[in-house]
Amino acid sequence: MINDRLSTEQKMLAQVVRQVVEKYGVQYWRKLDQNKLYPEEFVDELNRLGFAAPSIPKTYGGAGLGVKEVSLILEEINAGGGNSQPFHGQYYLSFMVSRFASERLKLKYLPLIASGKLRMQSFALTEAEAGSDSTRIKTYAEKKGDKYIVNGRKIWISRVKQTDLMVLVARTTPYEEVSRKTEGISLFLVELGRTEGIDLQEIRTMFNSQTYELQLKDVELSQENLIGEEGKGFRYVLDVLNPERILLASECIGDARWFINRAVEHARNRTVFGKPLGSNQGVQFPLADTYSRLLAADELRWRVAEMFDSNNNDENVGLYANTAKYLAAECSWKAANVAMDVFGGSGLAVENDVERKFRETRLFQVAPVSQNLVLSYISHHALGLPRSY
């Protein structure tokens, strides 16, 4: 934690998370990585402490915290050498369901999610042929009476076997039949344990991430599990992109802190040619440069989090949220490479954890949104350049 403007409550929150992360230690995460396992014990403990979904309003059993506080939780997990992905998914989906689901869905599910009794960690949007062009998805939900019958294929969907609830994105009107490409897309809350017709194929990735391809064949969903209005789902997805970008920035900031701290510790303690490795400017300057970038990314992350939480509808929230993600992801990737350089060959050793975190933070260059797409967003929203897509 490098922010010096935190309230007493925010500092206490960060401290509790830090203590849990320290209790498990990097050995815990290293073992999970080696065996490709989900962090069951870690997730359960944070859930018991009230961190399952703290942004859920108090009316529905949550703590009603803002994106500032939620971002601190993710930052501290990563800064302690852990991987906050399970909480990332549940946090931004909680924003979505809290805002747009029917009162019946909120009352049924949100208290159970907030208490940790149910997990909602999967968002089934991506398809192989659509990629970042989400309006081109082909998974189709056909309305039949008071039910929808869903058929299609999803890819790169995380934690499907480790969660109870999944938000599914499907077309309820074919792309060819809408006047605007963003119309005709709907969201559904799916109870995975009670839903038949979903076949899973695990996708092995370069870091420990429970990721799957889904085949949906005649999946029957109740009309009651529709989130918001039929055909308006793309607007709901866009609405949660800003808090998600802020959360992504926070995770990257946590990673950057971990890399810098580990590299500085090594540079202080490693003796080469009779003096500390860190006395060399070739080591100092990259670390100092990365740290300066970290301060800038953290400042923008905190500023846009405050803007979002104030509900002032500032038109710059989208620009700042995307820019914060971009700067933080660039910083974490630079920090990863600097740490690897400082450690030298020992950075490749599994026991030092640098190579594990190196693999984990590489994700933020390409997903959930690529750095180039963020630059495209900035180009046409801030600079007024023509859209390339």
WOMO-V335536 format. One record per helix or strand of 2 or more residues. SS is the DSSP state (2 for helix, 1 for strand). FROM is the first residue (numbers start at 0). TO is the last residue. Records with the same first field share a line. If there is no record, write none. Layout:
SS: FROM-TO, FROM-TO
This chain:
2: 7-34, 39-47, 57-59, 66-78, 84-99, 102-113, 133-135, 174-176, 191-193, 222-224, 232-238, 240-268, 276-278, 280-308, 316-347, 349-351, 353-364, 370-380
1: 119-123, 139-143, 146-157, 164-170, 184-190, 197-202, 210-221, 225-226, 270-271, 274-275
